Amino acid sequence: MSSVAKNSAAASAAAAGPAEKPAAKRVRRTADEARRLILDAAEARLAKQGPEGLRLQDIARDVGISHPAILHHFESREGLVRALIARANTQLRDRLLGALGSDHPSQDAADHIGHVFEALSDRGTARLLSWLLLTGRATEQSDAHNVMSEIVDVLQARREEYSKEKGKPAPDKEDTLFVAMLTANAAFGEAIVGRQLAEATGLDQDGIKRFRAWFAKLLNDHLEDKR
């Protein structure tokens, strides 16, 4: 090719601008995997921003999909919320009942308290359930009350088992119910206003952990007195 032709080809290429990059290949996911990723992203926004963070456009951007793709899997924002509720309830039940059933009944209550705070406060579940209650959705879409009842039954059975081993009278079930209610209320309270209260009193993240440990010791001392 002559130098004139080469210069002409170079000029034409420059005028055309840089070559377009090939389009990125779309990641092919199964429906179950796509739903899981969408729910993971929604849960992360819920934990960080509360229910007001459940915007489909933002969640779609977090996952790297289109807004219509979420509608394809969940039909609407309400459908996504219902799926989050179902998963939150399942995770809450599995996490708490698994913790209660995985060890000896004499285990320190601190481990169980830690599971409660992690499940309700750290993952945003309490925020979601509180929002459901305030908006009237909880009675239709949440079986959290059934989870609570089951937890009380399991905890009472463990306390009775431990008392039997020690040759002591079985604890009053109402006492077990009150322990569970106090723990749930504390975890819900921390999830809603705990961070703000901690900042107002000068507590950092380590201070919140110390509060949880103090609260667990308080309950553990109470349970020991009842044994």
Secondary structure as GFF3:
##gff-version 3
##sequence-region A 1 227
A	DSSP	alpha_helix	3	16	.	.	.	ID=ss1
A	DSSP	alpha_helix	31	49	.	.	.	ID=ss2
A	DSSP	three_ten_helix	51	53	.	.	.	ID=ss3
A	DSSP	alpha_helix	56	63	.	.	.	ID=ss4
A	DSSP	alpha_helix	67	74	.	.	.	ID=ss5
A	DSSP	alpha_helix	77	101	.	.	.	ID=ss6
A	DSSP	alpha_helix	109	117	.	.	.	ID=ss7
A	DSSP	pi_helix	118	122	.	.	.	ID=ss8
A	DSSP	alpha_helix	125	134	.	.	.	ID=ss9
A	DSSP	alpha_helix	138	141	.	.	.	ID=ss10
A	DSSP	alpha_helix	144	165	.	.	.	ID=ss11
A	DSSP	alpha_helix	173	189	.	.	.	ID=ss12
A	DSSP	pi_helix	190	194	.	.	.	ID=ss13
A	DSSP	alpha_helix	195	200	.	.	.	ID=ss14
A	DSSP	alpha_helix	205	226	.	.	.	ID=ss15
###
